[in-house]
Amino acid sequence: MPYNQITVTGTIAPGPDPKGPNPATIRQTIYDALNTNGFSFSWISKAHQPYHGILDTGAGSTIDLYIYAWRIINGGRKKLVSEKRIEISSTARDEGFNRPTTATEKTLLLGLYDSPHGTPIFAAWDAPSNANRGKQKSCQVSVEALQASIQDGIHQSKDTHDNTIYTFTPDYLGDYIDLVQSGNTLNIASTNPVAVPLSKKVKDTTLPHKKKRTIKSVESILAQISNLSQTEKEIVVKHRIGQGLFKELLLNKYGCKCALCTITTEKMLIGSHIKEWSASSDEEKLDVNNGLLLCAHHDALFDKHLISFDNVGKLIVSPTLTEQEKAELQLDAISDISVSSEMLPYLEIHRSKLRR
Ligand SMILES: [Zn+2]
């Protein structure tokens, strides 16, 4: 019987074996997740497991972070259709498992599931309680626990050794670090059984890093991009920056609202480049002055050069649109935008392309 997998729509059904992300992708996912969750993270060593890095918490302190991370694959001997696992490699060194967990020293034990629904999913086991259990062992997680994180953001369950496992999407890695920091043992809920379920607490109330959306390492991202080949660069930049980081930067600058209307549904908002993405340099692709946060409707109008803005932010409409079209497109309802001097060169280029 084939193993259950998460499907492209986020449901669970029997599916092909996941190949799993390779080690470089796992490290990059961790790096990106930390640097887009309000931390500034840099690697010290990626040569062997545990990986080692320094995390600047943004609150005046740093954490010396050891990270074990493997791909999540199908379960082992028990062959339960919903069982997934990581296999801890025999070449992994013990230095991370065996050291104490303190306020400034943490060890993470992570798995990454390459979910077909679009966002990879982390599972995290308590590293200290997995120490000294021999080499070449595995840690289990159910596909249902992985799936629950799609809804919950971060979800709590138990592994076969009754240790708490957290499953979460990459934008909750910062929240998970907060849990490791505050709880040390990762069994926060069991010490306070009447507490609000952790997933709800994390999702609704605390969200310290997800909400802040600070990105501190634009320079390090640019440095990485410059080392890639042109083809790799196109893919990475388009995927990560064109759609993800640039939007995060704009959300951080403008808050979660379309610049031209009242829409605040984050999933409807797009980081829209003023100077066309394909014509922008790497720096310009990440420059918040080269962007507007727009809803899908207004992004389409702006991207197709049917509307633009003058130097004081007043709307300019393409003369190709008829009065009827202008009414249908509700152009009267568009607000003025606030324009900074840094935006002017980009707006000038955009205006020069207005459809005439
Ligand atoms: Zn809008």
Boltz pocket constraint, residues with backbone or C-beta under 6 A from the ligand:
constraints:
  - pocket:
      binder: B
      contacts: [[A, 258], [A, 259], [A, 260], [A, 261], [A, 262], [A, 263], [A, 294], [A, 295], [A, 296], [A, 297], [A, 298]]
      max_distance: 6.0
